[in-house]
């Protein structure tokens, strides 16, 4: 009996000849015990890994889209660092107060666990509900502005839940909130507005920071595009990617350098 190949990752359509070639290489991989790479069309490839299971030797076939995989991995690592910074902010407050912040830190660290599980393709510890309580989750994330030189203004109208899972909602808005903070190195005012709009939910984050010229505004959501000395240029790219995934929209407005920035998001509601 030949090896059983379990296909992991993106499903590619290949012709019968290529399928047979992958099968033949899988047999060699299992019998020789080494990893083999099979090119598909010059851009895509499949790696064949021999493994031992309780049912005997098997071959795992992993299709690769290298550029997309690198971008996604780098973005997830970027978001993990941001979440850890939120947790650190809560723990710093715990040194001054004896309530609230510790619970917030625990909430944030639970999000970190889910993000790391997502990175490693482990099952998440969530109840599976594909919806997020908007105001509650934004209040959790807003601790990034806990220092005295930041002022936070809320303009909230009750809205239904947003139609995307909480971890993906967090990925979007932690990036937008961190960008607002980093745009105001000396502090300033951040306004968070939430209200119903167009059979969905409008959420905007306005900072009083450095603003953007038109060229920066047009390019800021491209991957690896950043004006920060230590930035990776992945936050807005990842936010826009998730918006498109859930049929949402994101727009960025700035009157120019020194005039602040407003990022507006529209999301479908449940």
C-alpha positions as CSV (number, residue, x, y, z in Angstrom):
1,X,0.0,0.0,0.0
2,X,1.3,3.4,-0.9
3,X,1.6,6.3,1.6
4,X,-1.4,8.4,2.7
5,X,-0.8,12.1,2.1
6,X,-2.7,14.6,4.2
7,X,-2.9,17.9,2.4
8,X,-2.4,20.9,4.8
9,X,-2.9,24.6,3.8
10,X,-4.2,26.2,0.7
11,X,-6.0,23.9,-1.8
12,X,-4.5,24.1,-5.2
13,X,-6.0,22.7,-8.4
14,X,-3.3,20.6,-10.2
15,X,-3.5,18.4,-13.2
16,X,-3.4,14.6,-13.2
17,X,0.3,14.5,-14.2
18,X,1.3,16.8,-11.3
19,X,-0.8,14.8,-8.9
20,X,1.0,11.6,-9.9
21,X,4.4,13.4,-9.6
22,X,3.5,14.5,-6.0
23,X,2.4,10.9,-5.2
24,X,5.7,9.5,-6.6
25,X,7.8,12.0,-4.6
26,X,5.7,11.2,-1.5
27,X,6.6,7.5,-1.8
28,X,10.3,8.4,-2.1
29,X,10.0,10.8,0.9
30,X,8.5,8.1,3.1
31,X,10.9,5.3,2.0
32,X,14.0,7.5,2.2
33,X,13.0,9.5,5.3
34,X,13.8,12.9,3.9
35,X,11.9,16.1,3.0
36,X,11.3,16.6,-0.7
37,X,10.1,19.7,-2.5
38,X,8.0,19.4,-5.6
39,X,7.6,22.5,-7.8
40,X,4.2,23.1,-9.2
41,X,4.3,26.0,-11.7
42,X,7.4,28.1,-10.9
43,X,5.7,30.1,-8.1
44,X,4.1,27.4,-6.0
45,X,5.6,24.3,-4.4
46,X,4.7,21.5,-2.1
47,X,6.9,20.1,0.7
48,X,6.6,16.5,1.6
49,X,7.4,15.5,5.2
50,X,7.6,11.9,6.3
51,X,6.2,11.3,9.8
52,X,5.4,8.4,12.1
53,X,1.9,8.1,13.5
54,X,0.1,5.5,15.6
55,X,-1.2,4.0,12.3
56,X,2.3,3.7,10.8
57,X,4.4,5.9,8.5
58,X,2.6,8.8,6.6
59,X,3.6,11.7,4.5
60,X,2.3,15.2,5.2
61,X,2.1,17.5,2.1
62,X,2.3,21.2,2.8
63,X,1.6,23.7,0.0
64,X,3.5,26.9,0.3
65,X,2.7,30.5,-0.7
66,X,5.9,32.0,0.7
67,X,5.1,35.7,0.3
68,X,1.6,35.6,1.8
69,X,2.8,33.3,4.6
70,X,5.6,35.6,5.6
71,X,3.3,38.6,5.6
72,X,0.7,36.8,7.8
73,X,3.3,35.5,10.2
74,X,5.0,38.8,10.6
75,X,1.6,40.5,11.2
76,X,0.6,38.1,13.9
77,X,3.9,38.5,15.7
78,X,3.5,42.3,15.4
79,X,0.0,42.0,17.0
80,X,1.3,39.7,19.8
81,X,3.8,42.4,20.8
82,X,1.1,45.0,20.9
83,X,-1.2,42.9,23.1
84,X,1.7,42.3,25.5
85,X,2.2,46.1,25.7
86,X,-1.4,46.5,26.7
87,X,-1.0,43.9,29.4
88,X,2.1,45.7,30.7
89,X,0.1,49.0,30.9
90,X,-2.5,47.3,33.1
91,X,0.1,45.8,35.3
92,X,1.9,49.2,35.7
93,X,-1.4,50.6,36.9
94,X,-1.8,47.8,39.4
95,X,1.2,49.2,41.2
96,X,-0.9,52.4,41.9
97,X,-4.4,50.9,42.4
98,X,-5.8,47.8,43.9
99,X,-8.7,47.0,41.5
100,X,-9.7,46.8,37.9
101,X,-6.3,46.8,36.1
102,X,-5.4,43.3,37.1
103,X,-8.6,41.9,35.7
104,X,-8.0,43.9,32.5
105,X,-4.5,42.4,32.3
106,X,-5.9,39.0,32.6
107,X,-8.4,39.7,29.8
108,X,-5.6,40.9,27.6
109,X,-3.4,37.9,28.3
110,X,-6.3,35.6,27.4
111,X,-6.4,37.4,24.0
112,X,-2.6,36.8,23.7
113,X,-3.1,33.1,24.3
114,X,-5.7,33.0,21.5
115,X,-3.5,34.9,19.2
116,X,-0.5,32.6,19.8
117,X,-2.8,29.6,19.4
118,X,-3.9,31.1,16.0
119,X,-0.2,31.5,15.1
120,X,0.4,27.9,15.9
121,X,-2.8,26.6,14.4
122,X,-4.0,25.3,17.8
123,X,-7.7,25.4,18.6
124,X,-8.8,28.6,20.3
125,X,-10.3,28.7,23.8
126,X,-13.4,30.6,22.6
127,X,-17.1,29.7,22.5
128,X,-17.1,30.0,18.7
129,X,-19.5,33.0,18.5
130,X,-18.6,35.0,15.4
131,X,-19.6,38.4,16.9
132,X,-18.1,41.0,19.2
133,X,-19.5,43.5,21.7
134,X,-18.1,46.7,20.3
135,X,-18.1,49.2,23.2
136,X,-17.0,46.6,25.8
137,X,-14.1,45.4,23.7
138,X,-13.0,49.0,22.8
139,X,-13.0,49.9,26.5
140,X,-10.7,47.0,27.2
141,X,-8.3,48.0,24.5
142,X,-8.3,51.7,25.4
143,X,-6.0,51.2,28.3
144,X,-3.2,51.9,25.9
145,X,-4.0,55.6,26.7
146,X,-3.9,55.1,30.5
147,X,-1.0,57.5,31.1
148,X,-1.9,61.1,32.3
149,X,-0.8,62.9,29.2
150,X,-3.4,61.2,27.0
151,X,-7.0,62.3,27.1
152,X,-9.8,59.9,25.9
153,X,-13.2,61.1,24.7
154,X,-16.0,58.6,24.1
155,X,-18.9,59.3,21.8
156,X,-21.0,56.1,22.0
157,X,-24.4,55.2,20.8
158,X,-25.7,51.7,21.6
159,X,-25.1,49.3,18.7
160,X,-25.6,45.5,18.1
161,X,-22.6,43.2,18.0
162,X,-20.2,43.4,15.2
163,X,-20.2,40.5,12.8
164,X,-16.7,39.2,13.2
165,X,-14.9,37.1,15.9
166,X,-13.5,39.0,18.9
167,X,-9.9,38.1,18.2
168,X,-10.1,39.5,14.7
169,X,-11.9,42.6,16.0
170,X,-9.0,43.1,18.4
171,X,-6.4,42.7,15.7
172,X,-8.0,45.6,13.8
173,X,-8.6,48.0,16.6
174,X,-5.5,47.4,18.7
175,X,-3.5,48.4,15.6
176,X,-5.7,51.6,15.1
177,X,-5.4,52.6,18.7
178,X,-1.6,52.0,18.8
179,X,-1.2,54.1,15.7
180,X,-3.2,56.9,17.3
181,X,-1.0,56.8,20.4
182,X,2.2,56.7,18.5
183,X,1.1,59.7,16.4
184,X,1.0,61.7,19.7
185,X,4.4,61.1,21.4
186,X,3.8,64.1,23.7
187,X,0.2,63.1,24.5
188,X,-3.0,64.5,23.2
189,X,-6.7,63.8,22.7
190,X,-8.2,60.7,21.2
191,X,-11.9,60.5,20.3
192,X,-13.6,57.1,19.8
193,X,-17.0,57.3,18.2
194,X,-19.4,54.4,17.7
195,X,-22.9,54.6,16.2
196,X,-25.3,52.7,13.9
197,X,-24.8,53.4,10.1
198,X,-26.0,51.9,6.8
199,X,-27.4,48.7,8.5
200,X,-24.1,48.2,10.3
201,X,-21.7,49.9,12.7
202,X,-19.5,53.0,12.3
203,X,-16.4,53.2,14.5
204,X,-14.0,56.1,14.2
205,X,-10.7,56.8,16.0
206,X,-9.5,60.4,15.8
207,X,-6.2,61.6,17.2
208,X,-4.7,65.0,17.6
209,X,-1.3,63.9,16.4
210,X,1.2,64.4,13.6
211,X,-1.2,63.8,10.7
212,X,-0.2,62.7,7.2
213,X,0.4,64.3,3.8
214,X,-1.6,62.9,0.9
215,X,1.2,60.6,-0.3
216,X,1.6,59.0,3.2
217,X,-2.2,58.6,3.5
218,X,-2.4,56.9,0.1
219,X,0.4,54.4,0.9
220,X,0.0,53.8,4.7
221,X,-2.1,50.6,4.4
222,X,0.5,48.9,2.1
223,X,2.6,46.1,3.7
224,X,6.0,47.2,5.0
225,X,5.2,50.9,4.6
226,X,5.9,52.9,7.7
227,X,7.1,56.3,8.8
228,X,8.1,55.0,12.3
229,X,11.7,54.5,13.1
230,X,11.0,51.1,14.7
231,X,7.8,50.2,12.8
232,X,7.2,47.2,10.6
233,X,4.5,48.7,8.4
234,X,2.0,45.9,9.0
235,X,-0.7,47.3,11.4
236,X,-2.9,49.1,8.8
237,X,-2.2,46.5,6.2
238,X,-3.5,43.8,8.5
239,X,-6.5,45.9,9.6
240,X,-7.5,46.5,6.0
241,X,-7.0,42.8,5.1
242,X,-9.4,41.8,7.9
243,X,-11.9,44.4,6.9
244,X,-12.1,43.0,3.4
245,X,-12.4,39.5,4.8
246,X,-15.5,40.4,6.8
247,X,-17.0,42.7,4.1
248,X,-16.2,45.8,6.1
249,X,-14.7,49.1,5.0
250,X,-11.9,51.3,6.3
251,X,-11.1,54.9,5.3
252,X,-8.2,57.2,6.5
253,X,-8.5,61.0,6.6
254,X,-6.0,63.7,7.5
255,X,-6.0,67.4,6.7
256,X,-2.2,67.3,6.5
257,X,0.9,67.2,8.8
258,X,0.2,68.4,12.3
259,X,-3.6,68.1,11.7
260,X,-4.3,64.7,13.3
261,X,-5.8,61.6,11.7
262,X,-9.2,59.9,11.7
263,X,-9.6,56.3,10.8
264,X,-13.2,55.2,10.2
265,X,-14.4,51.7,10.0
266,X,-17.7,50.3,8.9
267,X,-18.6,46.8,10.0
268,X,-21.7,44.6,9.4
269,X,-23.7,43.9,12.5
270,X,-25.4,40.7,13.5
